[in-house]
């Protein structure tokens, strides 16, 4: 069966699941987990990505992210390739560490944000890494301890989550703790790891019967967790994005043509655009080119960093700056 295309857009909530190849361990001790957490935190902060929940187990990881200035694919590639290289060097091994593709599920925020925060943070308890909720409070490889005020985590959106449970911090923590405790009896929640609406309705057969009766119009997709209307909206946005990218490439747009367009718009020579330099006109033109290359053509930041002699973090800032410039100039790559 062919792989389905990934769905992504700035501001979308994703439940990401990372598994070791053949379900093997991806952490062999605290040092490995510390490296992974530091890497994840740096990427989250550097890309304006929101992280609402996370938990590290022995052979898999759960993270709840809202994409920001960096696409989920780019963030995950940097996280996983960086960690795999570290892990293999440290443990003297070679070859693949993770399953071919991490799993990412787009989630309807108003329905599932609280549910997913609880589900993800209960993973260490379900997996037997801790024995009680009291032990979970001090488990340092999960976002639960930060929400409970046991430790600080500068890159985790603790305030945003606690606001869902109350206006005052202490009361919100109490409500959150009770909410998590109530979720223990629910056990594993397969409906929260893809195709949640369809599964919760009793599977596709139940949905088909409802459709035949004209009682329900449902759009389902295993990459999306949400109600039918939300699923349709996400797919429509994704189709628009994929269609435009395909059309641009069909019309011959690549990085060279993007640069030509930028030079015309900004009134700058091609060699000025490509060469190093911090002059305002050159920086703005280069930022616009990078923004169009990333957002319109889907070119990865690593190759652009090499092309323009920039760091990967500089590429992230350039995308943000380029988007602002495009809006101010009211210009598009192609109409």
N, C-alpha and C positions, 0 to 999 in steps of 0.2 A: 504494500500500500504506500503511495507516495506521501511524503511529509506535507503537512499543511503549513502554509506560510505563517510566520509569526505576526502577531498583531501588536502594534505599539503606537503610542502618540504621547506627547507631553501632557502630564497631569493625570494619566490613567493609573489606577491602582492595580498592582500585580501581586499575586501569590506565587512566589518562585520556590521551586523544589529542586534541590541539587542532590544527586545520588552518586555514590561511588560505583565504578564499573563492577558488574556482577555482585553488587551490594557489598563490596569489600569496604573495609575501614578507610576513611579518608583523613582521620586524625589518630595519631599514635601517642598522644599525650598533650599536656597543657601548652607546651611550646608551639605545637602545630595550631591549636585552637587560637592562641594569642595572636599568631601571625595572621591567620585568616580574619579575625575580628578587626585587627588594626588595618588590614588592607581594605576590608569592606567599609570601615568607618571613613577612611581617607577618600575613597571613591564617592561615597554618599555625600560627604561635605563638599568635595571638589566639584560636584556636578549638580548641586542644588536638588538632589534627590531626597524624597521624604522616606524615612524608615519608621514604620509603626510597630513592627513586631519581628522578632528573630529568635531562632533557637538552633543550637548546634547539637547534633547527636553523634554517634560513633561513625555511621556510614552515610548520613545524609544531613541536609540543612534545610530549614524553612525560613523564608524572609518575606515580609510584606512591604512592598515598595511602591511609592508614587514617583513615576519618572519625572525628571526635571529637564535640565539643559542637555543631558546626554541620553541617548537612546538606551533602552534596556539591553539590547544586544551588545552594544559597545561596553557598557558597564560590566556585564557578565563576562564578556570575553577577557577584559582586563583583570577581573577578579580571579577567574578560573585558570587562565593561562599563567598568571603570576603565581598563584598558589601551587599549581601543579609543578612548575619549575622549582619552586622552593622545596616542596615535599620530596621530589625525586632526588634533588641534590642532598638534602639532609639525610635521607634514608638509603641512599645509594641504589636507587631503583631506576628503571627505565619504562617507558611505555605510557599508555593511557591511564589516567587516574579516575576520571569521571565518565559517566554514561555519555553517549554521543551528544545528547542534547538535554540541557536542563529543561524542566517543565515550567511554563509560565501561564498563569490563568488570570485573565482580566476579570476584575470583580466589581460588582455594583456596590458602590460605597455605602449608600444610605441603608442598605439591607444587611450587608455582610462585613463591614469593617469591624464592628465589635465582636461578631462571631469568630472572625479569622484571628483577631488578636488573642482571644481566649484559646482557640484551637491550637494555634502555633505555640503559645507559651505553656500549654499543658503537655506538649510532646515529651519533654524530659521526664515527667512523671509517668506518662503512659509507657515510655520506653524503659522504665526502671532505673534511670540514672539518678533519680532522687526517690525517696520513699514516701515523703509527705509534702503537703503544701508548705509547711514551715521550712523544709529543706529547699523547696523550689524558690523561696524568697531569697536565699543566699546562693543559688546556682548562678555562677558568674558568666555562663555561656548562653544566656537567654535574656531577652529584654524584660522579662517579668521582674527581675530584681530592681531594675531602674524605675519601673512604674511603681514599685512598692517603696521606693525611696531608700533602698539599701545601698545603692551606689549610684554614681553619676555616669551618664553616657551622652556626651555632647552631640553625637550624630543621630540620636534616637528622638523621635517626636513624642516624648512623654507627655508634654503639656497638651498637645492636640488630642491624645487618647484620653487623658484624665478628664478633659472638658466634657467628654461624652457621658461621664458619670456624676458630675457635680461641679458647681461653680467654685467651691472652696476645696483646696487641695487635700486636706486631711479627710474630709467627708468623701471626696471623689475616690481616694485610695481605698477607703472602707467599702464603698459600693463596688468598686472594681474587684476587690478581693472576694467579696461575696459572689459576684458574677462568675469569677473563675472557679470558685469552689462548686457552684451549681453545675458547672460543665463537666465535672469529673464523671458523674453517673452516665453521661451521654456516650462515653467511650469513644471509639474511633468514628470519624464522620466522613465517610467516603463521598458524600454529596458536596463537601467543601474542597475537593481536589479536582474539580472539572465537571462540566455538564450538570451543575447542581440543580437547575430548574427541572430538567428532564428526569433526573433520578428522583427528586423529591415528589414528582407527580406519579411515580410508579413505573418509570421506564417509557420507552418509545411506544409500546403497545397501548398503554393507557392514554398517551397523548394522541395517538391516531384515532382512538375511539372518540375522544372528545372532539377532535376535528371533524370526524364524520357526523357527529351530532350537531356541529355548528356551535358548540358551547365554548370553544377556546381556540384562539389563534396563537400558536406558539412557534417561535423560531429558536432552535437549539444549536449549540456549538460547544464542543468539549473544551475549547480554548477560553470560554467565557462563562462566568458564574453570575447569573442574574436573570431577571424577568424577560419575557419575550421582547418587549419594546426596547429594553436596554440592549439586548443582544443585537437586534436589528440596527439600532443606532450605531453601535460599535462596528458592525460589519459594513455598514454604509460608509462610515468614515474611512475604514481600512480600504474598501474598494476604490474610493475616491483617490486615496493616497497611492495605491498600487497602479491605478489606471493612469494617473498623471505621470508617475515615474516611467511607466512603460512608454507613454506617448513622447516624453522628452527624449528617451533613449532612441525611440524609433526615428525621431527627427534629428538624430546625430549629436545629441548633447552628451558631452563627456567633460572632463576637467579642463581640457584645452579650450573647448567652446565656451565654457563658463568663464574662463579667464578673459577671453576675447570680449564677451559681453560686459564684464566688469570694467575692462579698460575703456570701453566705449562710454559706459555710464559715468565713470568717475574721471574720465579725461586723463588717464595715466598710461605710460608706456608699459609694454609687456615685461620688459626686463626689470623695470622698477617694481612691478607687482611681485615678481618671483624672487628677487634678491632681498637679502637681509636689510633691515633698516627700520628705524622707529619714527620716521617722519609721519605726521598725522595723516596725510593723504594716502601714503603707502599702507599704513596700518588699517585705515578704514576700507580701502579697496581690497586688501587681503582678507579682512574679516567678512566682507560681503561675499567674496569668492568662496570662502570656507563655509559660510552659512548655506549658500545655495548648493554647494557640493554635498554637504552632509544631509540637509533636510530635503532637498529636491531629488538628488540622484542616489542618495544612500551610500555615498563613499565613506569608508571607515576613517576615523580620525588618525589612526596610526600612519596610514599612507600619506595623509595630508601633512602630518607632523614632519615626516621625512622630506616631503616636497618643499615645504616652506621653512625648514630648519627651525622648527618650534618644538616645544615640549607638548605632551598630550594635554596637560592642564591648560596650556595656552590656547590649544585648539578649542577646548570647551568654552573659554572666555571669548574667543573669536566668534564662535557660533552665536553666543548671546549678543555680542556687540553687532554682528552682521545683521541679525534679525531686527534690531532697533534701527539700524541704518536703512534697511530695505523699507521699513514702515515710514521713516521720516522722508525718504526720497520718493516714496510711493512707486517703487519699481518692482517688477517681477522678472524672473528668469525668462519666462516665455508666456505670452498671453494666448 
